[in-house]
Amino acid sequence: MKFSELNLPSNLFEAIKKMGFKEMTPIQEVTYPVIFAGQDLCALAETGSGKTAACAIPLIQKVDTAHNAIQGLVIVPTRELCIQYVDEIQKIAAMTDLAPFAVYGGFDRDIQIAKLKHKVHILVATPGRLIDLLYEGVVDLSHVKCAILDEADELLKVGFLEDIEFIMSCILHEHQTLLFAATMADDIKKLAHDCLRDPRHISLIETQAAPQSIEHYFAYLPQERKQAELIKYLTVEKVEQAIIFCNARHKVDTLFRNMRKDFKDAEYIHAGLSQDKRTSIFRQFKKKKVRYLIATDVAGRGLDFSHVSHIINWDFPRYGEQYTHRTGRSGRMGKKGKAFTFVTGHDLPNLRKLIIKNKISPRWIGKDPLQKNNMPRGRKTQKGKRA
């Protein structure tokens, strides 16, 4: 379905056309009429499917810009996603008088308070800073028409369940609630039950957990050979942009120092950097001034980098959802992407689970350790039997 078929207001349609949007993505097509009609929604879709615009386009139409009050509330798990969400709303609403704003920790509270007192129609927030402002009486949710819980599974994973429940309890009047997630765990079901009113349930991930636009490559090798293999891989591959994921900050720092010897257009990012520095690096990456971004999972969820062609897991992800969200930074909006994951001996049990659960068709660079004749042999015991 085309956006031209939605009978959108001309100023909204012109802005969307300027952004290059023509065809609606599947999640946009199935959720738009539900959201526009004011029904509560619990939607599951793979990362990179266009969920932000799916929410933003109908939400913008619900706002009365003549009324100076927060009418839309979006809750997200990270500062970076806050900034991205507001940027998307600003682009879509560029030809309207709508005022979106983001509040999150690590940014000057006085500036945020001054903006909130001036004019905000749609507020995008991380839970912690929003609750602080609610306690201070700075944020008024009494005019909210629609509340959105985006990346809800990540919100709960990082321990925001009680915060979300408190925020939602502050909206006392009848309103629309939208919940978006990439996975449906039991705690998501509970949150949907507690916060949504007779919701429409939509799932586009039942048949396949891993995005279909991504090819999944793996390399089985010892830790000490990873550096050489990474350099070889990046030299041979046609990489437009790549994100290289590590499981810890110190690993990011070390890999960055080593990579800069061969790749000058590399940068790094993790939660140990200041918010201003993180925001600056993300913006440089989005503008393609950085080709290789070495990162912790601060870059692994929700963020939209449209030029990323390759995702590399320097460290094997700790759980399946983490793999899904990391690799989902590539193959956005139907584009093709590649994921390349290093596997060491102790990763093999989790690798088997990942392949089965995410329905991945693995492609091996080198030997496949999961084939019986390639399985690593156990150490010998004193009796000569394999352990």
N, C-alpha and C positions, 0 to 999 in steps of 0.2 A: 504494500500500500504506500502511496506517495503522500508526503506532507501536504501537497496541493489539494488533496481530497478531503482534508479535515475542516475546511471552511474556517480557517484561523483568521483572527483580525489581521488586517493588511500589514500593520507595523511589526507584528510578531512573525508573520510569514516571511517578510522581507529580511528580517534579521536571521532567521533560520536558513534561508536561501543563501545569504551572504556567508554563513558558516560552512556551506557546502553540503547541507543536509537535503537529500532528495527523497530517497526511499527510507521508510521507517524500518528499524530493526524489529525482529520478532517480539522482543519484550516491550518495545514501544507500541507496536500495533495491538497487542492483546491487552495491555494495561491502560492505554489512553482512555478508551470509553468508560472503563471502570472508575478511574480517578476523576475524570471530568464529571461523571454522574454523582460523585460524592460518596461512593461506597467505600468501606474499609477494605484493605487489600493486604494479603500476605503473598509475596511474590518471590520465587526462587529462580535465579538465572545465573549463568556462568559469568565470571568476571569479564569485563570488556564488551558487554552486550548492549550498552547504551542506557543503563538504568538511570543515570543522572538526568539526562534529557527527558526520559520517560516520565520522571516526576516533575521536572522543572517547567515543562511546557504547559501542562494543565494547571499547575500550581500558580503560575504567573497570571493566568486568566481568572483565577479566583480572587485575586487581590484587588481591592478598591484603593487606588493610589491617592484618592482624595481624603482618605481616612488615615491619619498619622498614627498607626498602631501596628504591632507585630501581628500579622495575620497568617503567616506561615512559619513553622518551626522545623528545622532539620537537625537531627542529632547524628553525629558521626564520631568514629573512634579516635581519629588522629588530627593533628593540626594541619598537616599537609592536605588531607582530604577536605577539611574546612575551607582552605584557601581555594582548592580546585573547584569545589561545589559553587562557591560564590562567583568565581571567574566564569563558570558556565552560565549561571543565572544572569550575570551582567551582560554576557554576549547575547543571550536569547532575548533579554529585556532591554537591549540597547536603545530601542526607539520608543521606549515608554518612560514614565516618570517613576517607575518602581525602584525602591532603594533596598538592595540586599546588603547584609553585613555579616561578618564572621567574628565570633568571640572564642578564644582558646587561650590556654595557659602559655606563659613565656612571652607574652606581649603586654605592653603598657596598659594596665587596668584603667587608668584615668582617661586615656584616649578612647578606649572602648566605651566607658561610661558616658563620655561627652557625646559620642556618636549615637548611642542608644537614646539619650535624652533629646537629640535633635530629630532624627527621622530614620526609622527602620521598618520596612514592610515584611521582609523575609529574613529571619535570623537563622544562621547556620552555626552550630556550637558543638564543642566537645563537652561531655557531661560535667567534668570537674569545675571548669570556669563558669558554666551556666548556673550550677548550683550556688557557687559563691555569689553571683550577681542576683540570684533569686533571694538569698538570705539577706542581702543588702537592700532589697526592695527596688533595685534598679531595673529589673526586667519584669514586665507585666504580660502575662500570658492569657489574660481574660478575653482577648479578641482573636485568639488563634482559631482559624477555620480548619487548618490541616496540619497535622504533625507527622513527620517522616522519620522513621528509624532506619537509617541506611547502614549497610554492612553490619546488620544486627548480630550476626554470629560472631564477628570480631569484637563488637561492643561487649558481648557477654564473656568472650574468651579472656579479655583483659580485666574482668572483674567489675563491670559497670552495671550489673543487674539491679542492685538496690538503688543505685543512682537513677537509672532509667525509670524504675517504678516510682521513685519520689517525684521526678520531673513530670511524669504523666499524671500523677495524683494532683499536681498543681493546676492542671487544666480541668476545671470543675464543670464547665459547660459542655454541651454536646458538640462534637467535632469529628472530623474525619481523621483516621490514622492509617498510615501506610507503612508496612514493614517489608524491607528488601534484604535478602540474604543470598549467599551462594551455597549454603548447606543448611540442612534442617535437622539439627540435633534436638534432644528432648527439651533443653532449656529454651530453645527458640519456640518450640511448640507451646511451652508454658507462657512465655512472654506474649505470644500471639493470642493465647486464650485469655490472658489477664488484661491486655491493653486494646484488643480489637473487638469491634461490635459486629457480629454476623458478617465476617469478612468473606470476600471472594478469594479463593485459593488458586494461584496460578503457578505452575512449575514447568520450566523449560530444561530441567537438568535430570529428569528421572532416568533417561536412557543412557546418559553419558556424563560422567563427572568431569572429565578433562575436556577443555575446549577443542573442538574438532579442527580448528584452523591451525593447530600447532603440531609439528613433528617432534617426537620425543627421542632424543639421543642420549646414550649412556656410555661411560667409559670406566672399566674396572681396572684399577691400578693402585700401586702403593702410594702412600701420602707423599713420599719424597719425589715422585715423578709428576705430580700434578702441575707444578709450575711450568715445566718444559712442555707438557701436553697442552696447557692452556695457551701458551705463546704460539705453539704450532697451530692450534685450532683457529685462533684469531687471525693468524697470518694467512691461512688458507681460505677461510670463510669470507664471503662478501657481507660484511657487517655494516648495516646502516647505523644502528645504535645497539648497545648491549648493556644489560644490567647484570652484574656479577654478585651473587648473594653469598654472604658468610653468616654463620650462626652467632658470632660474637664481635664486639667492637674491636678488640685487640687483633682479631684476624683480619678485619677490614683494614686497619692501620698497616699491618705487616704486608698484606697483599698489595696495597696501594704503593707502598715504598718500593716493593719489588717490581711492580708493573711499570712504574714511571720510567724505569731504565729503558724499556722497549716501546712504551706507548705514552707520548707526551699529552695526548688529548684524553687523559683519564682524570677522574675526580672520585671523591669518596664521600659517604654520608652515613651518619648514625646518630643516635639520640644524645651522644656526648657533645655534639656540636651545638652552638647557640642557635636559637630559632631563626635569627636573621641570616646566619650562614647557611642553614638548611634550606631556607626559602630561596636564597640567592642561587644555590647549586641546582635546585629543582628547576628554577626558571631558566638557567643556562642550559640545562639538559633538554628542556622542552623546546628551546630555540635552536637546538642542535649545535651549540657551541662546545658541548662535551660529547664525546663519542662512547666512552666506556665509564659507566658509573658503578663503583664498588660499594655495596650497601648491606646493611642488616635489613631485617624485615620491616623497618620503618618505611621502606620503599616497596613493600610486598603486598600492599592491600589497597584496592580502590583507586589508586592514582592512574590517570590516563596519560600515557606517553605514546602518542600516535605513531612515532617513527621507530619504535623499538622493534628490531628484527630478531634479536637473539636474547635469550635468558640463559644464564649459566649458573648452575648451583655448584659453587666451589665446595661448600659443605652440604652434605645430604640433608634435606629438610627433616625436622624432628617428627612431623606428622603429615598425613595425607593432605589435609586442608591447606597446610602451609605450601606444599608443592603446587596445588591448584592455584593459589593466589599469586605465588611468585611467577609461575609460567604464564599466568593470565595477563602479565604486563606486556606480553607479546601477542601477536595474533589478534589485535584489537579490531572491533567492528568488522569482522569477517576477513581481515587481512591475514596473510600467511606469516607464520613465525616458527622459530626453532627453539627448542629447549635442550640444553646440554648439561648433563648431571654427572659429576664425579662420584664414583662408588668405591668404597674400600671394603675390606673383609667384614668389619663389624656392622656394615650397613645392609648386608644381604637379607637378613630376616625382615627388616622394614621395607626393603625394596620389593620383596615378594608381595607383601601386603598392599603396597602402593599400586603395583601393576594390576592386581586383582580388583581392588576397591575402585580405582579411578578408571578402570577399563582401558589401560594404556597398551598400545602396540609398540613395544620398545625396539629401537634400532641401536645396535651396538657398534661402537668404534673400537675395534679389537675384539677380543674373545668375550663370549657370553658366559658369565660365571654361573648362570642358572641352569645351563645344560649339564646333564649328569656327568659327561666326560670332562667338563671344565670345572666342576665343583672343587674348591680347595680341599685338600686332604687334611683331616684332623691330625693332631700330634699323636705320636705313639706312646702308649702307656708302658709300664715295665713288663707287662705280659705280652707286649707286641701287638696289642689290639689298638684300633683307632679310637681316640677319645671323642 
